[in-house]
Amino acid sequence: MKIFSNKLAKFLVNNPIKLIFLSLIGSFILASGLKYFDADFSYRIWFRTSDPLIKTYDEFERKFGNDDTVVVLVHSPSGIFDSDSITIIRELTENLWQVPDIIKVDSLTNYQWTHAYQDDIKIEDFIPEEFSFDNIDKRKEIAVNHHVLPDYLINKDATVSLLYAKVKPYPGGAPNDALLINKSKEAIEKIVNKSDHRFYINGATAINNTFRVVAEEDSQTMVPMVLVVITIFLIIFFKKLVGILIPFAVIFLSLISTLGFSGFIGIKFNNMITMIPIILIAISIADTVHVLVTYFQYRKMGNNEKDATLLSFKKNISPTLLTSVSTSIGFLSFSQADLLPLADLGILAAFGTMYAWIITLTLVAPLLVLIPVKVKINVEEKQQMLSEKLTPKYFDFLFKFRKPVFIVSLFTFFLSVYVGFQNEVNSNPYAYFAENVPLRIANEFGLEKMGGVTGPEIIIHSGKSDGIKSVEFLKKVEKFEQWLLSNAEVSKLISIIDIIKSMNMSFNGDQKEFYKIPETDKAIAELLFLYTMSLPQGMDINDRISLDYESMRMTMLWSSQDSLSALANIDKYKKAAKDQFGLDMTLTGKIPIYQGMNDLVVDTFFTSISFAIIGISILLIFAFASIKVGFASMLPNIIPLGFGAAIMTILSKPIDIGTALVTSVCLGIVVDDTVHFLSNYNKYRKQGMSNKEAVKRVITYTGPALFTTSFILMAGFGIMAFSSFIPNVNFGILSAVVLGIALLIDLTFLPAMLLLKEK
């Protein structure tokens, strides 16, 4: 490896013009792939087409359309049963129906109210256009005591009304969520200036659109923030323009090349990919800083530009290569994840990491040779003397207490692992977004006022054509509905059961005792036929029953938000349907799909960490040509991960798509400090230094570079704390914490471990 480094370093400094040309040409060829770079924020981007969740949903979509809706909540503290509110609801209903791809709008005003009228059954809008508001109090009384309207289109105290705008099905694809939400907002804005009502938007379509909006906002805010922070650090550390421009050149070429590569291989922009610029900025800086710190050290010793560059790269080629490969292994551990955005993130980050290393060689070395930089010899003499003064004191302390440091570190690590294992895998699609994001505000308002406005879709199969017209089948379904409603988390169920029972009651003069399923199959068939023949255009029930009347759809509105409780409830429903009621039931929908990521997160977490540990261990064994040293060098890299796991548990941060990344990614990155420490330690030992002197020299002269790169990486990842996408926030904060702990471990535990054999 030393011979390879020396030859490569000489080649780099002797061919500056050629290398600059090649690095620029290669980067711009890759960057041309940006024209193919596209975005996708639909639910399908998360899963492989073979995933059972997707297959179940596709089957549901073929029979019943979809559950894509724009849910608008209208809040009037004084009540919705007045002329102002009713006019607003009616106008909004009409406006939403004009939105592209909206095929049906259910609201309080156009709800198909079934009631007896003289000797006939009348099905009409609950509040028709010619309605006389002199009768509004009576209509309110009917609504709040209705079997369907409360907790569906109005809340119990009649201060909130909901409108469900149903979206055109896109079998195997997804609607244009951005267009739907923007047009829906325009429909609301036509009304907002006419009233003091409050409007909120929720629904599956709003969730997908919010993923997009948050990703775009994060890209526009976090990247500039990271660049500002990085600039400040570079000014503090180098105090020279070249120390800022060269790292930024590496960042720019690495970033456009990686995103262009993404376009070529078909990886689409999504919320996880928003982390790529932050990750590449931090990693690009880390490689460049190692080179620049060493370069300026050699310049201050009196070397010219070419000699200082040669010496710097001779020293840094091997350790930066090893750290880049280890970091890439950490990222590649996600490449086979079933959660596709994580797999895409792993592939792009691994490519970007290695490309940043190549650019560091082919661009930084030539620029340092060609750009004249004035450096005064011993200009930082006082600072160097302070470092040499402080290091011996710290080293003496560390040498004296090396055994306690080693033992306490290991004990704390095992305790942290135990605490970390008390954590759980849990997520909440709505809690993925910051508290000030409109969707989250709308969801919390809906939970407070309605007990939830979204939920899963239940499909119940009768097993035969026209089976849902069977009295026996419908009565089993009715009992199942009653059991479901007895669960505290279920606020409402919408199905044809309500329609059949309402029709039967109206057929019998609106006598409440007839709000039940008829006693014969023939009566059920007649009521359904009469109902469908009486509906206005666009208000059919084909989204509630299959065309062959074999299966029916039941929409549940619930308050289950986190994946742990949601999945537990889903299992409970499935078991009860089969064992207690003898029903063939499947459950799907956008919300269960998002909550169903839990198992995939678990698989990704354990698969990736196993892949990363094995891959990096093999790399270190090869690098240090020793199984013993390779495994020993993994210890200071694993300890910070244990501490990070404990911190996650203590701070009540469950394992989700963000925190699942931390372990494997940080394992790849924290190896950086360990490799630089041990590489220089081995170099000094081969020069004949004692074990004690080699450790002391590494702390004195390699320590500053470790501090510099670690703080830059911590700052880069820490910026993610300002993201509006909570998994990115968790990933950024925890990564920064783990990297900080890793630096501490490399300057305490690692030297203490090396010093154990000293007498």
Residue pairs with C-beta under 8 A, 6 or more apart in sequence:
1 318
1 623
2 318
4 317
4 318
5 313
5 314
5 317
5 318
6 314
8 313
8 317
8 361
9 310
9 313
9 314
9 317
9 365
10 310
12 19
12 309
12 313
12 361
12 362
12 365
12 366
13 306
13 309
13 310
13 313
13 365
13 366
13 369
15 366
16 365
16 366
16 367
16 369
16 370
17 366
19 361
19 362
19 363
19 365
19 366
20 362
20 363
20 366
20 367
22 362
23 253
23 358
23 359
23 362
23 363
24 253
24 363
26 257
27 253
27 256
27 257
27 359
28 256
30 256
30 257
30 258
30 260
30 261
30 264
30 355
31 256
31 257
31 259
31 260
32 260
33 259
33 260
33 261
33 262
33 263
33 264
34 256
34 259
34 260
34 263
35 263
36 263
36 264
36 266
37 259
37 260
37 262
37 263
37 268
37 269
38 263
38 268
38 269
39 212
39 215
39 268
39 269
39 270
40 268
40 269
40 270
41 177
41 208
41 209
41 211
41 212
41 215
41 270
41 271
42 173
42 174
42 177
42 208
43 174
43 204
43 208
43 590
43 593
43 594
44 54
44 173
44 174
45 268
45 270
45 340
45 341
46 339
46 340
46 341
46 593
46 594
46 597
47 53
47 54
47 338
47 339
47 340
47 593
48 54
48 338
48 340
51 338
53 588
53 592
53 593
53 596
54 593
56 586
56 588
57 588
57 589
57 590
57 593
58 171
58 172
59 586
59 588
60 66
60 67
60 457
60 459
60 553
60 586
60 588
60 589
61 169
61 171
62 171
63 459
63 546
63 547
63 551
63 553
64 457
64 459
64 542
64 543
64 544
64 546
64 553
65 166
65 169
65 542
65 543
66 167
66 169
66 170
67 204
67 457
67 555
67 589
67 590
68 166
68 167
68 169
68 174
68 175
68 203
68 204
68 205
68 590
69 164
69 165
69 166
69 167
69 203
69 204
69 205
70 96
70 99
70 102
70 164
70 165
70 167
70 180
70 181
70 184
70 201
70 203
70 205
70 206
71 162
71 163
71 164
71 165
71 201
71 202
71 203
71 206
71 446
71 453
71 454
72 92
72 96
72 162
72 163
72 165
72 184
72 188
72 199
72 200
72 201
73 160
73 161
73 162
73 199
73 200
73 201
73 202
73 442
73 445
73 446
73 449
73 450
73 453
74 80
74 85
74 88
74 89
74 92
74 160
74 161
74 162
74 163
74 197
74 198
74 199
75 159
75 160
75 197
75 198
75 199
75 200
75 445
75 449
76 82
76 84
76 85
76 159
76 160
76 161
76 197
77 159
78 159
79 85
79 140
79 158
79 159
80 86
80 89
80 108
80 154
80 158
80 159
80 160
80 161
81 136
81 137
81 139
81 140
81 143
81 158
82 133
82 136
83 133
83 136
84 195
85 161
85 195
85 197
86 108
86 109
86 127
86 131
86 133
86 136
88 191
88 194
88 195
88 197
89 107
89 108
89 109
89 161
89 163
90 107
90 109
90 127
90 129
91 190
91 191
92 107
92 163
92 187
92 188
92 191
93 105
93 107
93 109
93 110
93 163
95 187
95 188
95 190
95 191
96 102
96 105
96 163
96 165
96 184
96 187
97 104
97 105
97 165
98 187
99 165
99 180
99 183
99 184
99 187
100 176
100 179
100 180
100 183
101 167
101 168
101 175
101 176
101 179
101 180
102 165
102 166
102 167
102 168
102 180
103 166
103 167
103 168
103 538
104 165
104 166
104 538
104 539
104 543
105 163
105 164
105 165
105 166
106 153
106 163
106 164
106 166
107 153
107 161
107 162
107 163
107 164
108 126
108 127
108 143
108 149
108 153
108 154
108 161
108 162
109 125
109 126
109 127
109 128
110 125
110 126
110 539
111 125
111 126
111 148
111 149
111 153
112 123
112 124
112 125
112 126
112 535
112 536
112 539
113 123
113 124
113 125
113 126
114 121
114 122
114 123
114 499
114 502
114 503
114 505
114 506
114 531
115 121
115 122
115 506
115 510
116 122
116 506
116 507
116 508
116 509
116 510
121 503
121 506
121 507
121 530
121 534
122 506
123 531
123 534
123 535
126 139
126 143
126 149
127 139
131 139
140 158
143 149
143 150
143 154
143 158
144 150
144 154
144 156
144 158
147 498
147 501
147 502
147 515
148 494
148 498
148 502
150 156
151 450
151 451
151 491
151 492
151 557
152 162
152 492
152 494
152 557
153 161
153 162
153 163
153 164
154 160
154 161
154 162
155 449
155 450
159 449
160 449
160 450
162 450
162 453
164 203
165 184
166 543
167 175
167 180
167 205
168 175
174 208
175 205
177 205
177 206
177 208
177 209
177 212
178 209
178 212
180 205
180 209
181 201
181 205
181 206
181 209
184 201
185 201
188 199
188 201
191 197
191 199
192 199
200 438
200 441
200 442
200 445
200 446
201 438
201 439
201 442
202 439
202 442
202 443
202 446
202 453
202 454
203 453
203 454
204 454
204 589
204 590
204 591
206 439
206 442
207 429
207 430
207 439
207 590
207 594
208 590
210 433
210 437
210 438
210 439
211 270
211 271
211 432
211 725
214 271
214 433
214 437
214 723
214 724
214 725
215 269
215 270
215 271
215 273
215 274
215 725
217 724
218 274
218 723
218 724
218 725
218 728
219 274
219 277
221 722
222 274
222 277
222 278
222 719
222 720
222 722
222 723
223 277
223 278
223 281
225 719
225 722
226 277
226 278
226 281
226 282
226 715
226 716
226 719
227 248
227 251
227 281
229 715
229 716
229 719
230 247
230 281
230 285
230 712
230 715
230 716
231 244
233 708
233 711
233 712
233 715
234 243
234 244
234 247
234 285
235 243
235 244
237 243
237 289
237 293
237 708
238 244
238 292
238 296
240 373
242 367
242 368
242 371
242 373
243 292
243 296
246 288
246 292
246 363
246 364
246 367
246 368
247 284
247 285
247 288
247 289
247 292
249 363
249 367
250 284
250 285
250 287
250 288
250 356
250 359
250 360
250 363
250 364
251 280
251 281
251 284
251 285
253 359
253 363
254 280
254 284
254 352
254 355
254 356
254 359
255 276
255 277
255 280
255 281
255 284
255 352
257 352
257 355
257 359
258 276
258 280
258 348
258 351
258 352
258 355
259 276
261 348
261 351
261 355
262 269
262 273
262 344
262 348
265 347
267 273
267 344
267 347
267 348
268 344
270 341
270 344
271 341
271 725
271 727
271 728
272 341
272 342
272 344
272 345
272 657
272 727
273 341
273 344
273 345
273 348
274 723
274 725
274 728
275 345
275 349
275 720
275 728
275 731
276 345
276 348
276 349
276 352
278 716
278 717
278 719
278 720
278 732
279 349
279 352
279 665
279 716
279 717
280 349
280 352
280 353
280 356
281 716
282 712
282 713
282 715
282 716
282 717
283 324
283 327
283 352
283 353
283 356
283 669
283 713
284 356
284 359
284 360
285 709
285 712
285 713
285 716
286 323
286 672
286 709
286 712
286 713
287 320
287 323
287 324
287 356
287 357
287 360
288 360
288 364
289 705
289 708
289 709
289 712
290 316
290 319
290 320
290 676
290 705
290 709
291 312
291 313
291 316
291 320
291 360
291 364
291 365
291 368
292 312
292 364
293 704
293 705
293 708
294 311
294 312
294 315
294 316
294 705
295 308
295 309
295 312
295 368
296 308
296 375
297 701
298 307
298 308
298 311
298 312
299 305
299 308
299 373
299 375
300 375
300 376
300 377
300 378
300 379
300 380
301 377
302 377
303 311
305 368
305 369
305 370
305 371
305 372
305 373
306 369
308 368
309 365
309 368
309 369
312 368
313 361
313 365
315 680
317 361
318 623
318 679
319 675
319 676
319 679
319 680
320 357
320 360
321 357
322 619
322 620
322 623
322 671
322 675
322 679
323 669
323 671
323 672
323 675
323 676
324 353
324 354
324 356
324 357
325 354
325 619
326 616
326 619
326 620
326 668
326 671
326 672
326 675
327 350
327 353
327 668
327 669
327 671
327 672
328 349
328 350
328 353
328 354
328 668
329 350
329 611
329 612
329 615
329 616
329 619
329 668
330 612
330 616
330 664
330 665
330 666
330 667
330 668
330 669
331 345
331 346
331 347
331 349
331 350
331 353
331 664
331 665
331 668
332 346
332 347
332 350
332 611
332 615
333 346
333 607
333 608
333 609
333 611
333 612
333 615
333 664
333 668
334 342
334 343
334 345
334 346
334 604
334 608
334 661
334 664
335 343
335 346
335 347
335 350
336 343
336 607
337 343
337 346
337 600
337 603
337 604
337 607
337 608
338 600
338 603
338 604
339 597
339 600
339 601
339 604
339 657
341 657
342 604
342 657
342 660
342 661
345 661
346 608
349 665
378 384
387 700
387 704
388 700
391 696
391 699
391 700
391 703
392 696
394 699
395 695
395 696
395 699
395 751
398 405
398 748
398 751
398 752
398 755
399 692
399 755
399 758
401 752
402 751
402 752
402 755
402 756
402 758
403 752
403 756
405 748
405 749
405 752
406 749
406 752
406 753
406 756
409 639
409 745
409 748
409 749
409 752
410 639
412 643
413 638
413 639
413 642
413 643
414 642
415 646
416 642
416 643
416 645
416 646
417 642
417 645
417 646
419 645
419 646
419 649
419 650
420 642
420 644
420 645
420 646
420 648
420 649
421 645
422 649
423 645
423 648
423 649
423 653
423 654
423 655
424 564
424 654
424 655
425 563
425 564
425 598
425 601
425 602
425 605
425 654
425 655
425 656
426 562
426 563
426 564
426 598
426 654
426 655
426 656
427 562
427 563
427 595
427 597
427 598
427 601
427 654
427 656
427 657
428 561
428 562
428 563
429 561
429 591
429 594
429 595
430 439
430 440
430 443
430 444
430 561
431 440
431 561
431 562
431 726
432 725
432 726
432 727
433 439
433 440
433 724
433 725
433 726
434 440
434 723
434 724
434 725
434 726
434 729
435 441
436 724
437 724
443 453
443 454
443 561
446 452
446 453
446 454
447 559
447 561
450 491
450 557
451 491
451 492
451 557
451 558
451 559
452 491
452 557
452 558
452 559
452 560
453 557
454 557
454 591
455 555
455 556
455 557
455 558
455 560
455 589
455 591
456 556
456 558
456 570
456 587
456 588
456 589
456 591
456 592
457 553
457 554
457 555
457 556
457 587
457 588
457 589
458 553
458 554
458 555
458 556
458 573
458 585
458 586
458 587
459 551
459 552
459 553
459 554
459 585
459 586
459 587
459 588
460 477
460 480
460 551
460 552
460 554
460 577
460 583
460 584
460 585
461 467
461 550
461 551
461 584
461 585
461 586
462 468
462 470
462 473
462 549
462 550
462 551
462 552
462 584
463 550
463 584
464 550
465 548
465 549
465 550
466 525
466 548
466 549
466 550
467 473
467 549
467 550
467 551
468 474
468 496
468 545
468 549
468 550
468 551
468 552
469 521
469 524
469 525
469 528
469 549
470 521
470 524
471 517
471 518
471 519
471 520
471 521
471 524
474 497
474 500
474 517
474 524
475 517
476 581
476 582
476 583
477 495
477 497
477 552
477 554
477 581
477 583
478 497
478 517
479 581
480 576
480 577
480 580
480 581
480 583
480 585
481 493
481 495
481 497
481 554
483 576
483 580
483 581
484 490
484 493
484 556
484 573
485 493
487 569
487 572
488 559
489 558
489 559
489 560
489 565
489 569
490 556
490 557
490 558
491 557
491 558
491 559
492 556
492 557
493 554
493 555
493 556
493 557
494 554
494 555
494 557
495 544
495 552
495 553
495 554
495 555
496 528
496 541
496 544
496 545
496 552
497 517
497 554
499 528
499 531
499 541
499 544
500 517
500 518
500 524
500 527
500 528
501 515
501 516
501 517
502 515
503 527
503 528
503 530
503 531
504 514
504 515
504 516
504 517
504 518
504 523
504 527
505 511
505 512
505 514
505 515
505 516
507 514
507 527
508 514
517 524
518 524
518 527
531 541
532 540
532 541
535 541
543 553
544 552
544 553
545 551
545 552
545 553
546 552
558 569
560 566
560 569
562 595
563 595
563 596
563 597
563 598
564 598
566 591
566 592
566 595
567 595
567 596
567 598
570 587
570 592
573 585
573 587
574 585
574 587
577 583
577 584
577 585
578 584
578 585
597 657
601 655
601 656
601 657
601 660
602 655
604 660
605 655
605 660
605 663
608 660
608 663
608 664
609 663
609 664
609 667
611 664
612 663
612 664
612 667
612 668
613 634
613 638
613 667
616 634
616 637
616 667
616 668
616 671
617 630
617 631
617 634
618 630
620 629
620 630
620 631
620 633
620 634
620 671
620 675
621 627
621 629
621 630
621 631
622 630
623 630
623 675
624 630
624 633
624 678
624 682
629 678
632 753
633 674
633 675
633 678
635 749
635 753
636 674
636 742
636 745
636 746
636 749
636 750
636 753
637 667
637 670
637 671
637 674
637 742
638 667
639 741
639 745
639 749
640 666
640 670
640 738
640 739
640 741
640 742
640 745
641 663
641 666
641 667
641 670
641 738
643 738
643 741
644 662
644 663
644 666
644 734
644 737
644 738
644 741
645 663
647 653
647 734
647 737
648 654
648 655
648 659
648 662
648 734
653 659
653 730
653 734
656 727
656 730
657 727
658 726
658 727
658 728
658 729
658 730
658 731
659 727
659 730
659 731
659 734
661 731
662 730
662 731
662 734
662 735
662 738
665 731
665 735
666 735
666 738
666 739
666 742
669 713
669 735
669 739
670 738
670 739
670 742
670 746
672 709
673 706
673 709
673 710
673 742
673 743
673 746
674 746
674 750
676 702
676 705
676 706
677 698
677 702
677 706
677 746
677 750
677 751
678 750
680 697
680 698
680 701
680 702
681 694
681 695
681 698
681 754
684 693
684 694
684 697
684 698
685 691
685 694
689 697
691 754
691 755
691 757
691 758
692 755
692 758
695 751
695 754
695 755
698 751
699 747
699 751
703 747
706 743
706 746
706 747
707 743
710 739
710 740
710 742
710 743
713 736
713 739
714 736
714 739
714 740
715 736
717 731
717 732
717 733
717 735
717 736
717 739
718 732
718 733
718 736
719 732
720 728
720 729
720 731
720 732
720 733
720 735
721 729
721 732
721 733
722 729
723 729
723 732
